[in-house]
Amino acid sequence: MAPQHRRVRSRALAVGVAAVAVSAALAAGPAAGVVHADDTGAALPGPTGRPTPAAAPEPAAGAQPAASAVPTPAVDVDVPTVALPGIPAPAVPGVPEVRPPSLTPPAAPAPARGVPPFGAFLASDARGVQRMEQLSRWLGGAELRVGHTYLPGNHWKDIEGDIGFLDAWADWRNADDKRMLVLNVPLQERNEAGVSDEEVRGLLRRAAAGEFDHHFRALAERLVALKIPDTVLVLGWEMNGVTYTHRCGPDPESWKKYWNRIVTTMRAVPGQEFRFEFTPNRGRDAVPWTQCYPGDDTVDIIGMDSYDQPTGMSFDEQVSEPYGLQAHVDFAKAHGKPISYPEWGLFRNGDNPEYMRRMLAWMQQHRPLYHTVTDYCPHGVWQCDDNPDASRVFRSALFGRTPEDPQQTPAPTEPPAGPTLPDHCSPLDLGRWVEHWLGGKLCLRFDWWSRSR
């Protein structure tokens, strides 16, 4: 699918009164959600799902993103409590002294079960690290356990980790043993340059033969040297789409061989403790993502990037569609792997609080290893002021939360076994909806003739 990289919209700042207000805010400490208008942005990740007539024009191939400011969402002084299945809004004793004075926390009893570890994509470079604390303040001191960033895919030296901002992320990760760093790694240079299927096919065959192994050895050595050897590596994400040069569709068999070579190469570096994550787009997209799965020996986590799209699709349809949310959970369970959601958020259906409520409840039910919302317009809840209703749902659900230890996140439980059918009975397949209303299956007894005498 065509890339849908939406840039965060710039806001003009008034100089006079705004300068006084900003000075006062800085004197009192960093306010939640405050970022600077002169920030220049690295490339922003985004969904690559099904296009619709309303899709924005694509940027020119290889174009660099324009500098952009990140707006702070308007937050009501009195934040309403939002009913969310499985995630009641918590009471947060002791939080007022650390949150901004203009924010009032939702008031409700805390749940018996903690939330899965969470974070947000806030920017690829060091600004993303700085904004983690600001987002935590906006969430009433909630503990953001997961940092998420992306290596650029323009040149091989980027993919080797020869970029300065990894140092800032390493410092953030190493400041707390409970934290997790998630790093998306492109598998080819010129990764968003609109390379043809024919050329991608040739690159995949060269890669499967080992031509690019040394780039990933260099990356592994770099991460070990930075003392972040336990980084979660999301290799070749959204490979079932058409956006990236690292896509799978032109030659799935070569793509899988390439993945296995990368993992084998990186695991051979002394001191590494990496976890390798396979993360397709939700849905079928250009090719069924199951055709790209490289095997259980080289995959540690099965993720899914899932945005609120296409236009008009309900959350129930996102769950039940082929290769959708339920298929993801079932596939991971069948392969004995934890799940994750590295990218998720709003999109084609605008400010959709129902999607936000249902997605949070879905994750509360299925217990991913982690999730990170994509927090810029049109997807986000804090750096985007276009989604005030969904923002309130997100904030109410996670306000003041302390996630569970990611190492102790329970695996999905087996569904309860159905009722045992009596002997000499052949079940009739009446369809799941009929069986739902009947409360079980009907069966035809083999001995009906003897019982009727």
LUMROVEX-66663 format. One line per 4 residues: number of its first residue (from 0); for each residue x, y, z of N, C-alpha, C. Coordinates in pm, whole numbers. Atoms other than C-alpha are relative to their C-alpha. Last residue first. Layout:
residues N
NUM = X Y Z X Y Z X Y Z ~ ...
END
This chain:
residues 453
452 = 78 124 -4 -3907 -4955 2007 -71 -14 133 ~ 138 -28 39 -3798 -4590 1969 -89 -125 6 ~ 68 -71 -108 -3479 -4637 2173 -146 27 -33 ~ 27 95 -108 -3351 -4904 1933 -79 65 112
448 = 96 101 43 -3393 -4679 1628 -34 -96 112 ~ 137 -49 -5 -3235 -4377 1798 -102 -108 -35 ~ 88 108 -48 -2916 -4573 1870 -145 44 5 ~ -5 116 90 -2681 -4358 1654 -104 -105 39
444 = -44 125 -62 -2788 -4046 1841 -4 -114 -102 ~ 90 108 40 -2805 -3725 1640 54 -130 58 ~ -59 121 57 -2637 -3428 1804 -110 -101 -31 ~ 98 108 1 -2716 -3067 1882 67 -123 -60
440 = 27 76 122 -2431 -2836 1972 -117 -96 21 ~ -87 114 24 -2429 -2577 2247 -38 -70 -129 ~ -81 29 -117 -2625 -2293 2411 89 -122 -17 ~ 45 125 -59 -2901 -2293 2150 76 -35 127
436 = 133 -22 -57 -2842 -1923 2081 -56 -128 63 ~ -8 -98 -108 -2468 -1972 2035 -136 15 69 ~ -48 68 -120 -2520 -2293 1839 11 95 118 ~ 109 84 -49 -2733 -2104 1587 41 -69 129
432 = 102 -91 -54 -2463 -1838 1557 -119 -79 55 ~ -29 -48 -135 -2180 -2092 1533 -107 91 56 ~ -55 -135 7 -2327 -2287 1243 15 60 139 ~ 107 -94 31 -2562 -2583 1255 50 143 -15
428 = -59 -132 19 -2294 -2855 1239 -109 96 -47 ~ 50 -66 121 -2468 -3162 1383 61 139 -8 ~ 38 -142 -6 -2274 -3368 1637 -44 53 -136 ~ -70 -68 109 -2290 -3752 1607 -41 147 0
424 = 63 -125 43 -2383 -3923 1934 85 65 -108 ~ 94 37 107 -2323 -4285 2043 -69 123 -56 ~ -40 108 89 -2158 -4159 2364 -109 -25 -104 ~ 23 137 -47 -2269 -3827 2505 50 -103 -100
420 = 116 59 65 -2105 -3501 2396 -18 -143 50 ~ -27 134 52 -1872 -3334 2642 -128 -58 -59 ~ 62 112 -71 -1941 -2963 2682 29 -132 -68 ~ 145 6 14 -1690 -2724 2528 -58 -120 74
416 = 47 109 85 -1339 -2681 2662 -152 0 -5 ~ 61 113 -70 -1256 -2344 2804 -51 -105 -97 ~ 143 -17 -15 -1025 -2133 2588 -62 -120 71 ~ 76 85 91 -655 -2181 2664 -150 28 18
412 = 49 126 -54 -499 -1887 2843 -77 -78 -105 ~ 145 16 16 -292 -1621 2673 -45 -138 48 ~ 36 39 136 59 -1610 2822 -151 -11 -11 ~ 45 137 24 104 -1425 3148 -31 -25 -147
408 = 129 -9 69 315 -1109 3160 -49 -140 -35 ~ 99 81 -69 589 -1188 3411 -138 8 -66 ~ -46 137 -5 890 -1072 3210 -103 -93 63 ~ 17 67 129 702 -757 3115 47 -145 0
404 = -133 32 49 669 -665 3485 -14 -74 -133 ~ -57 123 -49 313 -538 3516 142 -15 -53 ~ 20 126 73 245 -179 3435 56 -119 75 ~ -129 66 -7 216 104 3688 -16 -136 -67
400 = -19 146 -2 -82 319 3596 147 -39 18 ~ -64 45 -122 -129 683 3700 33 -148 5 ~ -42 -103 -94 -377 759 3422 59 -63 127 ~ -138 24 -38 -385 471 3173 52 99 103
396 = -32 141 -17 -758 429 3107 139 -22 59 ~ 74 54 -113 -856 792 3167 40 -144 28 ~ -55 -56 -122 -581 916 2939 -71 -56 124 ~ -135 50 -22 -672 686 2652 54 46 135
392 = 10 143 -30 -1042 762 2679 137 -57 34 ~ 54 13 -135 -980 1136 2704 -13 -147 40 ~ -106 -36 -94 -755 1125 2396 -48 -17 144 ~ -82 120 -16 -1024 941 2200 112 26 100
388 = 83 102 -66 -1256 1236 2266 79 -129 22 ~ 22 -25 -144 -995 1506 2198 -80 -109 68 ~ 72 116 -52 -866 1360 1868 -33 16 149 ~ 115 30 85 -746 1648 1649 -91 -107 59
384 = 121 -55 -61 -516 1788 1920 -124 -23 -84 ~ 96 -33 105 -226 1560 1825 -128 49 65 ~ -61 -97 88 84 1530 2043 -91 41 -115 ~ -63 -103 -81 -113 1361 2321 62 109 -87
380 = 91 -44 -106 -365 1124 2163 58 113 84 ~ -35 -9 -139 -210 1015 1837 -103 61 91 ~ 17 122 -78 -298 873 1498 -5 22 151 ~ 136 4 -53 -363 1176 1274 -23 -112 102
376 = 122 -6 81 -141 1332 1393 18 -79 -129 ~ -3 -124 78 145 1212 1613 -124 -1 -87 ~ 54 -125 -53 157 955 1892 41 122 -82 ~ -69 -93 89 188 607 1746 -55 140 27
372 = 86 -76 91 70 400 2043 87 93 -83 ~ -42 -140 12 323 158 2192 -88 69 -104 ~ 60 -72 112 220 -186 2320 47 145 3 ~ -3 -147 -11 400 -444 2531 -88 57 -111
368 = -126 -27 -69 427 -820 2598 18 150 20 ~ -122 -3 81 63 -832 2494 123 23 87 ~ -127 -12 -71 -198 -929 2756 122 -3 -91 ~ -93 95 64 -499 -1056 2556 144 16 45
364 = 44 140 1 -776 -905 2769 110 -95 -45 ~ 14 42 -139 -613 -573 2855 -39 -147 9 ~ -135 26 -52 -501 -549 2494 -4 -39 147 ~ -55 117 68 -856 -590 2369 138 -35 56
360 = 60 117 -64 -984 -343 2629 51 -130 -61 ~ -58 12 -133 -738 -82 2504 -56 -121 74 ~ -137 45 18 -844 -148 2145 70 -16 135 ~ -3 142 33 -1212 -131 2236 142 -52 -16
356 = 50 79 -113 -1191 202 2417 15 -149 -28 ~ -99 -10 -108 -973 362 2149 -41 -87 119 ~ -119 77 38 -1197 234 1870 102 1 114 ~ 37 141 -10 -1503 365 2054 116 -91 -40
352 = -20 50 -137 -1333 701 2111 -39 -147 15 ~ 90 113 -21 -1302 755 1733 21 -58 140 ~ 1 3 -146 -1154 1093 1646 -103 -103 45 ~ -5 -124 -76 -1105 1020 1278 7 -21 150
348 = 131 -29 -58 -1220 703 1107 3 114 100 ~ 98 -36 103 -922 674 871 -135 43 57 ~ -39 -30 138 -653 690 1138 -121 39 -84 ~ 111 -46 83 -643 635 1513 48 19 -144
344 = 53 -134 -21 -369 437 1684 -114 29 -95 ~ 146 -1 5 -145 133 1678 -46 143 25 ~ 65 -119 57 220 58 1617 -152 -20 6 ~ -98 -110 7 439 -179 1823 -58 129 -56
340 = 57 -98 92 141 -401 1921 95 120 -6 ~ -27 -141 -30 276 -716 2087 -71 86 -103 ~ 42 -98 101 212 -1090 2109 43 140 43 ~ 75 -116 -48 391 -1363 2304 -35 94 -115
336 = -70 -127 -5 492 -1680 2117 -87 108 65 ~ -61 -16 -132 391 -2046 2158 77 130 17 ~ -146 10 12 335 -2104 1786 72 25 133 ~ -34 128 62 -36 -2184 1816 150 -20 -9
332 = 25 104 -99 -73 -1893 2057 37 -138 -54 ~ -106 -7 -101 90 -1654 1814 -15 -110 104 ~ -124 45 63 -141 -1768 1533 114 -1 102 ~ 5 145 17 -453 -1739 1750 131 -55 -57
328 = -6 63 -132 -369 -1387 1867 5 -153 -13 ~ -131 -27 -58 -293 -1273 1513 17 -69 135 ~ -92 91 67 -603 -1440 1370 141 17 54 ~ 19 133 -58 -810 -1257 1631 95 -101 -63
324 = -44 4 -139 -661 -920 1537 -16 -139 62 ~ 25 -114 -88 -692 -964 1161 45 -26 143 ~ -132 -49 -43 -542 -1210 912 -12 123 90 ~ -111 92 24 -890 -1255 761 134 66 34
320 = -42 6 140 -1127 -1006 925 111 -103 -19 ~ 38 123 69 -1267 -1098 1268 47 -9 -144 ~ -30 124 -73 -1101 -848 1502 -17 -121 -91 ~ -145 5 -12 -1093 -554 1262 45 -127 73
316 = -51 46 130 -1454 -636 1181 152 -5 0 ~ 31 142 12 -1546 -611 1548 50 -57 -131 ~ -103 74 -73 -1363 -278 1561 -26 -150 -7 ~ 21 3 -144 -1587 -142 1289 113 -76 68
312 = -16 133 -59 -1461 -66 939 -16 8 151 ~ 125 72 -20 -1612 256 802 14 -139 60 ~ 117 -80 -35 -1293 398 657 -124 -88 13 ~ 37 -110 90 -1013 143 650 -125 74 47
308 = 24 -11 143 -874 174 913 -45 -136 -52 ~ 145 -3 21 -824 230 1285 -29 33 -146 ~ 61 -132 -8 -456 130 1298 -150 -9 -29 ~ 144 -1 20 -303 -210 1375 -56 140 24
304 = 30 -142 11 66 -293 1350 -146 13 -39 ~ 90 -44 105 97 -653 1470 -15 151 7 ~ 70 -126 -16 357 -835 1675 -102 24 -110 ~ 82 -23 120 474 -1193 1701 -84 124 25
300 = 124 -74 -26 761 -1217 1950 -74 14 -132 ~ 27 1 -144 1066 -1448 1969 -135 61 36 ~ 97 -102 -40 1109 -1541 1603 -27 -16 149 ~ -61 -132 15 1419 -1726 1476 -96 114 33
296 = -135 -3 -53 1342 -2083 1582 61 139 -2 ~ -4 -21 -144 967 -2038 1537 141 12 57 ~ -16 119 -82 979 -1998 1163 22 31 146 ~ -126 72 26 1024 -1733 892 23 -122 87
292 = -50 39 -133 661 -1612 875 122 -89 -15 ~ -131 -59 -24 622 -1452 530 62 -46 131 ~ -92 50 103 334 -1667 404 142 52 21 ~ -43 134 -40 152 -1600 733 98 -61 -101
288 = -124 -8 -76 148 -1234 639 49 -135 48 ~ 26 49 -136 -103 -1297 363 129 -5 81 ~ -25 144 -5 16 -1082 70 -35 -47 141 ~ -39 45 133 -65 -727 -40 20 -151 -7
284 = -84 -94 71 -271 -638 270 40 -60 -135 ~ -74 69 105 -419 -947 438 102 91 -66 ~ 72 29 123 -523 -784 759 89 -65 -104 ~ 125 75 -20 -326 -615 1035 -68 -21 -136
280 = 122 -78 -9 17 -505 912 -117 -91 34 ~ 69 -42 123 300 -744 985 -104 107 27 ~ 115 -89 -14 535 -762 1287 -57 41 -136 ~ 63 6 132 791 -1040 1341 -130 78 7
276 = 146 -12 11 994 -957 1653 -44 7 -146 ~ 32 -34 138 1347 -1068 1739 -151 -9 -21 ~ 124 70 34 1459 -1062 2101 -46 52 -135 ~ 108 -59 78 1821 -968 2155 -124 -90 -4
272 = 118 62 -60 2042 -1096 2437 -126 45 -75 ~ 135 -38 44 2381 -1023 2277 -106 -77 77 ~ 66 -93 -91 2705 -1052 2472 -142 36 -36 ~ -12 23 -146 2912 -1212 2196 -70 109 81
268 = -83 -105 -59 2775 -1162 1841 6 -19 151 ~ -137 47 -12 2648 -1493 1698 92 104 65 ~ -12 85 -119 2286 -1399 1768 143 -50 22 ~ 2 -86 -119 2318 -1114 1519 11 -81 128
264 = -116 -89 -4 2428 -1337 1232 4 80 129 ~ -116 85 -27 2170 -1610 1300 126 85 15 ~ 10 43 -139 1894 -1348 1321 121 -85 38 ~ -20 -115 -87 2001 -1183 995 2 -43 146
260 = -142 -36 3 2040 -1514 812 29 116 95 ~ -73 100 -77 1694 -1626 925 150 26 1 ~ 28 -18 -143 1538 -1303 801 84 -97 85 ~ -71 -121 -40 1711 -1343 463 -21 27 149
256 = -140 39 -12 1587 -1701 425 83 119 48 ~ -13 82 -121 1234 -1580 501 145 -45 20 ~ 16 -89 -116 1259 -1303 242 20 -78 130 ~ -127 -69 -20 1398 -1546 -17 -7 93 121
252 = -99 100 -41 1094 -1769 27 135 64 23 ~ 10 39 -142 851 -1476 24 107 -99 45 ~ -66 130 -11 975 -1337 -312 -2 -45 147 ~ -63 43 125 798 -1026 -449 69 -136 7
248 = 84 50 109 562 -1010 -148 72 -45 -126 ~ -13 144 21 810 -982 141 -60 -47 -133 ~ 124 77 4 867 -610 173 25 -143 -45 ~ -17 128 -71 1210 -473 271 -128 -84 -1
244 = -90 83 79 1189 -205 0 24 -133 69 ~ -143 2 -30 895 -70 196 78 -89 -95 ~ -70 -126 -20 548 46 100 151 -16 -5 ~ -74 -34 123 390 -263 -54 88 123 17
240 = 49 -113 79 244 -442 247 85 24 -123 ~ 110 47 86 306 -790 396 -61 112 -83 ~ -53 65 120 649 -682 527 -109 -48 -94 ~ 104 -19 103 487 -445 773 45 -58 -134
236 = 140 -11 -38 808 -449 983 -90 26 -120 ~ 79 0 124 1140 -561 837 -149 8 22 ~ -67 9 130 1295 -656 1172 -102 8 -114 ~ 112 22 92 1137 -537 1496 57 5 -141
232 = -27 -42 137 1437 -576 1727 -116 -39 -90 ~ 96 71 86 1362 -591 2102 15 57 -141 ~ 96 -76 80 1679 -464 2273 -93 -94 -78 ~ 130 68 -11 1843 -698 2525 -109 75 -78
228 = -1 126 75 2201 -605 2427 -133 -74 3 ~ 142 30 17 2154 -241 2530 -13 -130 -80 ~ 54 68 -119 2501 -178 2673 -153 -11 -4 ~ 81 -100 -69 2595 71 2399 -65 -55 126
224 = -93 -101 -51 2873 -170 2292 -73 110 76 ~ -69 59 -116 2614 -448 2264 96 102 62 ~ 96 5 -110 2399 -227 2040 62 -62 126 ~ 27 -136 -46 2695 -142 1813 -93 -2 122
220 = -117 -43 -76 2807 -504 1788 -19 140 57 ~ -2 76 -125 2456 -608 1683 118 44 87 ~ 106 -51 -87 2440 -330 1424 2 -71 135 ~ -42 -131 -49 2779 -426 1277 -105 60 94
216 = -103 27 -101 2671 -789 1251 48 132 61 ~ 73 35 -122 2359 -662 1078 95 -46 111 ~ 66 -120 -52 2557 -481 810 -69 -30 134 ~ -95 -80 -78 2789 -781 768 -62 126 56
212 = -14 45 -139 2501 -1009 663 85 95 84 ~ 18 -114 -90 2419 -808 349 20 -36 148 ~ -74 -119 40 2550 -1041 77 -5 112 102 ~ -93 -47 -103 2439 -1359 255 73 129 -30
208 = -131 61 23 2276 -1555 -29 106 52 95 ~ 11 139 -43 1929 -1468 103 132 -75 -18 ~ 0 3 -147 2026 -1101 72 -4 -144 52 ~ -137 -31 -43 2116 -1139 -295 12 -9 153
204 = -80 118 35 1784 -1312 -353 147 22 35 ~ 29 107 -94 1598 -1041 -162 85 -125 -31 ~ -65 -31 -128 1771 -767 -360 -22 -113 101 ~ -144 20 14 1670 -926 -690 75 25 129
200 = -22 145 14 1308 -955 -583 149 -31 -14 ~ 10 58 -134 1312 -594 -463 27 -150 -6 ~ -125 -29 -70 1439 -487 -807 -2 -57 141 ~ -108 73 66 1155 -666 -984 133 24 71
196 = 3 140 -42 899 -541 -734 116 -79 -59 ~ 92 88 71 1002 -182 -805 5 -142 55 ~ -74 96 83 1171 46 -549 -97 -102 -61 ~ 87 46 107 945 325 -422 69 -96 -97
192 = -29 -67 126 1220 499 -225 -86 -47 -116 ~ 127 -61 39 1095 410 122 13 74 -132 ~ 113 83 -41 1366 159 217 -135 59 -34 ~ 103 -59 89 1645 317 15 -136 -62 32
188 = -12 -144 18 1865 81 222 -100 47 -106 ~ -65 -46 123 1728 -262 297 19 150 7 ~ -84 108 52 1622 -464 603 70 38 -130 ~ 24 27 143 1486 -174 804 95 -111 -47
184 = -121 9 83 1521 -213 1184 -39 -27 -145 ~ 36 48 134 1250 -105 1428 122 10 -92 ~ -68 -66 112 1396 -71 1778 -43 -64 -131 ~ 45 64 124 1200 -149 2096 58 80 -117
180 = -22 -80 120 1373 -60 2424 -39 -82 -122 ~ -19 78 121 1230 -212 2743 20 97 -117 ~ 35 -59 130 1246 -63 3090 35 -93 -115 ~ 133 45 42 1240 -262 3413 -38 51 -139
176 = -3 138 50 1616 -231 3462 -134 -50 -49 ~ 96 79 -77 1589 148 3490 -5 -141 -59 ~ 32 -69 -125 1843 413 3379 -93 -81 89 ~ -86 47 -107 1983 170 3121 -23 70 133
172 = 24 142 -33 1693 217 2882 78 -42 124 ~ 136 13 -55 1708 598 2890 -25 -145 44 ~ -2 -58 -135 2088 601 2844 -137 -14 67 ~ -72 94 -87 2057 361 2551 4 52 143
168 = 93 108 -33 1789 583 2397 67 -104 90 ~ 101 -52 -93 2018 884 2420 -98 -108 39 ~ -61 -20 -132 2309 691 2268 -102 48 102 ~ 4 126 -75 2090 564 1984 63 15 138
164 = 109 4 -98 2040 928 1883 -12 -132 74 ~ -24 -51 -134 2385 960 1732 -110 -25 100 ~ 79 -121 -18 2348 739 1430 7 41 146 ~ -97 -109 -6 2581 466 1300 -74 134 6
160 = 8 -68 -129 2331 195 1390 97 114 16 ~ -105 52 -87 2426 -42 1105 0 69 137 ~ 47 130 -45 2092 43 945 103 -67 90 ~ 109 -22 -97 2200 405 925 -45 -132 60
156 = -64 -44 -124 2533 306 765 -105 33 107 ~ -41 113 -83 2335 104 511 65 45 131 ~ -132 52 36 2168 417 377 35 -115 95 ~ -50 -63 122 1816 562 369 129 -64 -49
152 = -26 100 103 1644 327 609 52 60 -129 ~ 29 -46 136 1649 532 927 35 -110 -101 ~ -119 -33 77 1653 329 1249 -42 54 -136 ~ -22 61 131 1327 352 1437 137 39 -53
148 = -60 -86 101 1229 425 1798 32 -82 -125 ~ 11 53 136 1015 288 2078 61 99 -97 ~ -45 -101 94 1064 324 2453 6 -59 -139 ~ -46 39 133 858 95 2674 38 123 -82
144 = -106 101 -5 812 115 3051 66 -22 -136 ~ -19 43 137 613 436 3061 121 -94 -5 ~ -135 47 30 518 459 3427 7 -53 -143 ~ -2 140 46 208 669 3476 141 -38 -42
140 = -112 74 -56 281 995 3660 3 -146 -39 ~ 7 4 -145 -61 1145 3599 111 -80 64 ~ 70 120 -45 -78 1055 3231 5 -16 152 ~ 138 -14 51 15 1408 3125 -86 -118 43
136 = 66 -102 -82 322 1373 3351 -146 17 -43 ~ 28 60 -130 417 1046 3178 -71 100 91 ~ 120 83 17 384 1216 2840 -38 -66 132 ~ 114 -89 14 629 1482 2954 -130 -77 -17
132 = 33 -55 -131 876 1223 3082 -122 90 -7 ~ 52 110 -83 867 1033 2753 -41 52 137 ~ 146 -6 -8 900 1359 2561 -59 -113 82 ~ 43 -113 -83 1271 1391 2633 -151 0 20
128 = -38 29 -138 1344 1042 2497 -50 111 93 ~ 91 103 -48 1149 1112 2179 29 -38 144 ~ 122 -66 -45 1343 1435 2140 -103 -100 50 ~ -7 -28 -143 1661 1226 2131 -122 74 51
124 = -128 -44 -55 1570 1086 1788 -12 34 148 ~ -107 99 12 1287 875 1654 124 39 78 ~ -96 -50 99 1003 1088 1787 113 -101 -6 ~ 11 -145 -16 707 1022 2021 93 77 -93
120 = -99 -57 91 638 652 1965 -22 150 -2 ~ 49 -70 118 447 557 2275 118 32 -90 ~ -77 -120 30 477 344 2587 -62 67 -120 ~ 38 -85 113 313 42 2743 96 118 -12
116 = -98 -107 21 372 -256 2972 -33 81 -125 ~ -125 45 62 47 -454 3016 97 117 -14 ~ 2 -12 145 -207 -308 3261 130 -57 -57 ~ -70 -112 60 -235 -432 3615 -10 1 -151
112 = -104 47 91 -502 -668 3744 64 119 -69 ~ -78 102 -68 -712 -587 4050 118 -44 -85 ~ 34 138 33 -829 -266 3890 89 -97 76 ~ -101 61 85 -793 69 4069 -38 -146 -28
108 = -86 99 -62 -1112 221 4207 98 -61 -99 ~ 71 128 3 -1240 535 4035 93 -102 63 ~ 15 64 -131 -1145 903 4025 -84 -125 -14 ~ 126 73 -11 -1007 1052 3703 -5 -71 135
104 = 2 140 41 -717 1285 3774 -139 -58 3 ~ 66 71 -109 -751 1665 3774 -12 -146 -40 ~ 63 127 32 -506 1853 3554 -59 -66 123 ~ 127 -22 68 -427 2225 3581 -76 -130 -25
100 = 107 -43 -90 -161 2175 3852 -135 16 -67 ~ 22 -142 18 62 1966 3625 -121 46 80 ~ 65 -31 126 123 1622 3777 -18 151 -12 ~ -89 12 114 388 1552 4040 -68 33 -132
96 = -118 -83 -12 225 1677 4363 94 -12 -119 ~ 15 -143 25 -115 1552 4256 129 81 9 ~ -42 -52 128 0 1185 4225 -6 152 -13 ~ -137 -45 2 -4 1076 4590 46 62 -130
92 = -47 -70 -119 -320 872 4563 146 38 -15 ~ -145 -16 6 -415 785 4203 49 78 121 ~ -35 -105 -94 -765 640 4193 151 9 2 ~ -51 23 -134 -801 440 3881 -4 121 89
88 = -90 -111 -28 -1025 446 3573 42 -4 145 ~ 64 -114 -65 -1172 100 3522 102 108 28 ~ -98 -100 -41 -982 -116 3271 -74 116 65 ~ -124 59 -51 -1160 -448 3209 102 100 47
84 = 9 138 -47 -1426 -291 2988 135 -52 46 ~ -78 80 93 -1366 84 2973 0 -143 49 ~ 21 143 -26 -1601 335 3132 71 -81 -106 ~ 50 69 118 -1449 680 3091 -13 -148 32
80 = -30 142 -10 -1410 904 3395 -66 -72 -116 ~ 106 93 -37 -1428 1264 3285 52 -142 14 ~ -5 113 91 -1124 1493 3299 -106 -102 39 ~ 66 110 -70 -1213 1820 3473 -8 -119 -96
76 = -43 -5 -140 -961 2076 3352 -59 -116 78 ~ 95 -61 -91 -1022 1971 2993 53 -2 142 ~ 49 94 -101 -712 1888 2795 -95 73 92 ~ 75 -68 -104 -622 2065 2469 -58 -103 96
72 = 145 9 3 -368 1861 2284 -64 80 112 ~ 45 59 -125 -12 1996 2260 -152 -7 -1 ~ 96 -72 -84 99 2058 1907 -33 -76 126 ~ 92 100 -54 419 1907 1767 -96 69 93
68 = 22 -16 -143 608 2144 1542 -101 -103 45 ~ 136 -17 -45 739 2037 1207 -4 21 150 ~ 1 -27 -144 1050 2036 998 -141 28 44 ~ -17 -139 -38 984 1890 658 2 13 151
64 = 116 -64 -62 1038 1524 593 31 143 39 ~ -18 -10 -145 1316 1430 352 -120 70 61 ~ 6 -135 -56 1215 1322 4 18 -4 150 ~ -126 -41 -59 1336 982 -114 0 136 64
60 = -89 108 -41 1039 932 -342 131 57 51 ~ -89 42 106 818 1240 -346 95 -105 51 ~ -117 -85 17 562 1249 -69 85 -54 -113 ~ -126 56 -45 236 1065 -132 111 103 -12
56 = -98 23 105 -84 1262 -159 128 -55 58 ~ -79 -119 30 -329 1215 134 100 -32 -110 ~ -140 6 -37 -576 929 122 74 125 -41 ~ -37 -117 -78 -944 1025 105 148 4 33
52 = -2 -122 81 -1015 789 -184 44 122 77 ~ 137 -41 27 -908 501 43 5 125 -84 ~ 24 -139 37 -581 310 73 -148 26 -20 ~ 80 -15 120 -559 -15 270 -24 146 -35
48 = 116 86 28 -281 -21 523 -75 43 -122 ~ -9 22 143 64 136 532 -115 -89 -45 ~ 64 121 52 37 288 875 14 -9 -149 ~ 144 -12 10 291 541 986 -59 -124 -59
44 = 65 121 50 651 590 1082 -149 21 -10 ~ 98 57 -91 784 943 1109 -57 -128 -58 ~ 113 61 70 1104 1048 937 -92 -66 100 ~ -44 116 78 1317 1261 1168 -122 -59 -68
40 = 38 138 -22 1170 1590 1272 74 -99 -85 ~ -3 54 135 1308 1936 1320 -12 -150 10 ~ -50 135 18 1201 2092 1647 1 -36 -147 ~ -113 0 91 1159 2469 1632 60 -139 -18
36 = 42 -18 139 807 2461 1771 115 -5 -97 ~ -47 -125 58 920 2316 2102 -33 7 -149 ~ -114 26 88 731 2059 2302 31 129 -73 ~ -62 -117 59 495 2085 2598 119 -43 -83
32 = 32 -18 140 281 1773 2653 69 117 -65 ~ 33 119 78 282 1787 3028 -32 39 -141 ~ 143 34 1 446 2096 3165 -25 -119 -89 ~ 55 32 131 819 2102 3232 -146 -40 9
28 = -32 138 40 899 2271 3567 -68 -31 -131 ~ 69 94 -89 752 2579 3744 36 -145 -31 ~ -43 -27 -137 1002 2819 3590 -60 -99 98 ~ -131 58 -19 944 2658 3253 50 21 142
24 = 13 146 -5 574 2732 3274 134 -67 26 ~ 59 39 -128 633 3095 3365 -10 -150 14 ~ -99 -24 -104 871 3140 3075 -52 -40 136 ~ -98 107 6 623 2973 2840 105 17 109
20 = 62 122 -50 346 3208 2949 99 -115 3 ~ 16 -12 -145 564 3517 2908 -55 -128 59 ~ -134 6 -59 674 3406 2563 -6 9 151 ~ -43 139 -8 316 3330 2467 136 -11 65
16 = 60 63 -118 208 3684 2556 47 -143 15 ~ 9 -82 -120 451 3842 2309 -50 -74 122 ~ -127 -25 -64 567 3594 2045 -18 68 135 ~ -4 -143 -29 252 3427 1919 123 28 84
12 = -2 -38 -140 331 3082 1794 2 152 11 ~ -66 -129 -18 233 2951 1454 -11 41 145 ~ 85 -102 -60 142 2584 1469 81 128 12 ~ -66 -110 -69 298 2321 1247 -103 98 53
8 = 23 -133 54 106 2005 1165 69 106 82 ~ 65 -77 -103 254 1669 1254 -8 144 -47 ~ -88 -78 -84 342 1497 931 -80 77 103 ~ 54 -132 -25 122 1225 790 93 75 93
4 = -74 -72 -103 310 929 649 -55 140 11 ~ 93 -102 -51 48 730 460 69 78 111 ~ -27 -50 -135 275 519 243 -96 109 39 ~ -76 -125 4 107 358 -54 25 50 141
0 = 83 -119 0 0 0 0 87 125 0
END
